[in-house]
Amino acid sequence: MASLFRPTTVLMVQYAHYHRDRRNIATHCVGIPLIVFGIGVLLARWQWGAGPLNAAWLLWVASTLWYVSRGNAVLGGAVSLANGLLFAAAQGFADGSVAHWLGWGVGSFAVGWVLQFIGHYFEGRKPAFLDDLVGLLVGPMFVTGEALFALGWGTSLQAEIERSAGPTHIRSVEKPQAF
């Protein structure tokens, strides 16, 4: 397995090699936030003391330290903010009955993963994390990067991704490739 501590550009380029079909990117832009939200719901139930400290916020702090230490402060801060907003939205869903908590947590997580695999059908490639588990952390960074690129930020990073991984496209699925 490659190092966990590679720079943002290396991580984004590697992840992009598995994500060039625009339909795959679109499913990830919905699916990954659902997965992050679902993880936030599931982990928010494990709380210490009477305050707001729970396993979701501990994961958020750890992942934030990782994102902002990859060498791109803007993207690291933006993905940490996005994940923090999803975790904040998830907090209330951990309250109440076990069925409510599990329904929202597992349901969001599962729907997110179904969307991921639909996207990879269009891509014709297996998900990146099957070759490198760090892809599980890079997914939220990639989706945040795509949003920032759409807003005009990060043109040099986007150009490097396209130079290395190629431009986005719509792949013909008439002859689907096996994962």
C-alpha positions as CSV (number, residue, x, y, z in Angstrom):
1,M,0.0,0.0,0.0
2,A,1.3,3.5,-0.9
3,S,2.0,6.0,1.8
4,L,-0.9,7.7,3.6
5,F,1.0,11.0,3.6
6,R,1.3,11.8,-0.2
7,P,0.7,15.4,-1.3
8,T,-2.7,16.6,-2.5
9,T,-1.8,16.7,-6.2
10,V,-0.5,13.1,-6.1
11,L,-3.7,11.9,-4.3
12,M,-6.1,13.8,-6.6
13,V,-4.4,12.6,-9.8
14,Q,-4.3,8.9,-8.6
15,Y,-8.0,9.1,-7.7
16,A,-8.9,10.9,-10.9
17,H,-7.5,7.9,-12.9
18,Y,-10.6,6.0,-11.6
19,H,-13.0,8.9,-12.1
20,R,-13.1,10.4,-15.6
21,D,-16.6,9.6,-16.7
22,R,-18.8,12.6,-15.9
23,R,-21.7,10.3,-14.8
24,N,-19.4,8.7,-12.3
25,I,-18.2,12.0,-11.0
26,A,-21.9,13.1,-10.7
27,T,-22.9,10.0,-8.7
28,H,-19.9,10.6,-6.4
29,C,-20.9,14.2,-5.8
30,V,-24.1,12.9,-4.3
31,G,-23.0,9.5,-3.0
32,I,-19.8,10.6,-1.1
33,P,-21.7,13.3,0.9
34,L,-24.3,10.7,1.8
35,I,-21.6,8.3,3.0
36,V,-19.9,11.0,5.1
37,F,-23.3,12.0,6.5
38,G,-24.1,8.4,7.3
39,I,-20.8,7.9,9.1
40,G,-21.5,11.1,11.0
41,V,-24.9,9.7,12.1
42,L,-23.5,6.3,13.1
43,L,-20.5,7.7,15.1
44,A,-22.4,10.5,16.8
45,R,-24.2,8.0,19.0
46,W,-20.9,7.2,20.8
47,Q,-20.6,10.1,23.1
48,W,-18.3,10.9,26.1
49,G,-19.7,12.9,29.0
50,A,-22.5,15.4,28.7
51,G,-20.8,17.7,26.1
52,P,-20.7,17.5,22.4
53,L,-17.6,15.2,22.2
54,N,-18.4,12.1,20.3
55,A,-16.7,9.6,17.9
56,A,-17.9,11.6,14.8
57,W,-16.1,14.8,16.0
58,L,-12.9,12.8,16.9
59,L,-12.9,11.4,13.3
60,W,-13.5,14.9,12.0
61,V,-10.5,16.3,13.9
62,A,-8.2,13.5,12.8
63,S,-9.3,13.7,9.1
64,T,-9.0,17.5,9.2
65,L,-5.4,17.3,10.4
66,W,-4.7,14.9,7.5
67,Y,-6.5,17.0,4.9
68,V,-4.8,20.3,5.8
69,S,-1.4,18.6,6.0
70,R,-1.4,17.4,2.4
71,G,0.1,20.6,1.1
72,N,-3.0,22.4,-0.3
73,A,-4.5,24.5,2.5
74,V,-7.5,25.8,0.5
75,L,-8.6,22.3,-0.6
76,G,-7.8,20.8,2.8
77,G,-9.8,23.5,4.6
78,A,-12.7,23.3,2.2
79,V,-13.1,19.5,2.5
80,S,-12.8,19.8,6.3
81,L,-15.5,22.4,6.3
82,A,-17.7,20.3,4.1
83,N,-17.2,17.2,6.2
84,G,-17.8,19.3,9.4
85,L,-21.1,20.6,8.0
86,L,-22.2,17.1,7.1
87,F,-21.2,15.8,10.6
88,A,-23.0,18.8,12.2
89,A,-26.2,18.0,10.3
90,A,-25.8,14.3,11.3
91,Q,-25.7,15.0,15.1
92,G,-29.5,15.2,15.6
93,F,-30.1,11.9,13.8
94,A,-28.2,10.0,16.4
95,D,-30.7,11.0,19.0
96,G,-33.9,9.1,19.6
97,S,-34.6,5.4,19.0
98,V,-32.1,2.9,17.8
99,A,-34.3,2.4,14.7
100,H,-34.2,6.1,13.8
101,W,-30.4,6.3,14.3
102,L,-29.7,3.1,12.3
103,G,-32.2,3.9,9.7
104,W,-30.6,7.3,8.9
105,G,-27.1,6.2,9.4
106,V,-27.1,2.9,7.6
107,G,-29.6,4.1,5.1
108,S,-27.5,7.1,4.0
109,F,-24.3,5.1,4.0
110,A,-25.9,2.3,1.9
111,V,-27.6,4.7,-0.6
112,G,-24.3,6.5,-1.0
113,W,-22.4,3.3,-1.8
114,V,-25.1,2.2,-4.3
115,L,-24.6,5.5,-6.1
116,Q,-20.8,4.9,-6.1
117,F,-21.2,1.5,-7.7
118,I,-23.6,2.8,-10.3
119,G,-21.1,5.5,-11.2
120,H,-18.3,2.9,-11.5
121,Y,-20.5,0.9,-13.9
122,F,-20.5,4.0,-16.2
123,E,-16.7,4.4,-15.6
124,G,-16.0,0.7,-16.4
125,R,-13.5,0.6,-13.5
126,K,-13.5,-0.6,-10.0
127,P,-13.5,2.0,-7.2
128,A,-10.1,3.5,-6.3
129,F,-10.2,2.3,-2.7
130,L,-10.0,-1.3,-3.8
131,D,-6.4,-0.7,-4.9
132,D,-5.5,1.9,-2.2
133,L,-7.5,2.3,1.0
134,V,-6.4,6.0,1.1
135,G,-9.0,6.5,-1.6
136,L,-11.7,6.4,1.2
137,L,-10.2,9.7,2.5
138,V,-9.5,11.1,-1.0
139,G,-13.1,10.7,-2.1
140,P,-14.4,13.7,-0.1
141,M,-11.4,15.7,-1.2
142,F,-12.1,14.9,-4.9
143,V,-15.8,15.9,-4.6
144,T,-14.9,19.1,-2.9
145,G,-12.2,19.8,-5.5
146,E,-14.7,19.2,-8.3
147,A,-17.1,21.8,-6.7
148,L,-14.2,24.3,-6.3
149,F,-13.1,23.7,-9.9
150,A,-16.7,24.5,-11.0
151,L,-16.4,27.8,-9.1
152,G,-13.2,28.6,-10.9
153,W,-10.7,27.8,-8.1
154,G,-7.7,25.5,-8.6
155,T,-7.1,25.7,-12.3
156,S,-3.5,24.6,-11.9
157,L,-4.6,21.5,-9.9
158,Q,-7.3,20.8,-12.4
159,A,-4.9,21.1,-15.3
160,E,-2.5,18.7,-13.7
161,I,-5.3,16.2,-13.1
162,E,-6.3,16.4,-16.7
163,R,-2.7,16.3,-18.0
164,S,-2.1,13.1,-16.0
165,A,-5.5,11.3,-16.0
166,G,-7.0,12.8,-19.1
167,P,-10.1,15.0,-19.5
168,T,-13.5,14.0,-18.3
169,H,-15.8,12.2,-20.8
170,I,-18.9,10.1,-21.3
171,R,-17.8,6.5,-21.8
172,S,-19.9,4.2,-24.0
173,V,-21.4,1.4,-21.9
174,E,-22.4,-0.7,-24.9
175,K,-19.4,-3.0,-24.1
176,P,-19.0,-2.7,-20.3
177,Q,-15.7,-3.6,-18.9
178,A,-15.5,-5.9,-15.9
179,F,-14.2,-4.5,-12.6
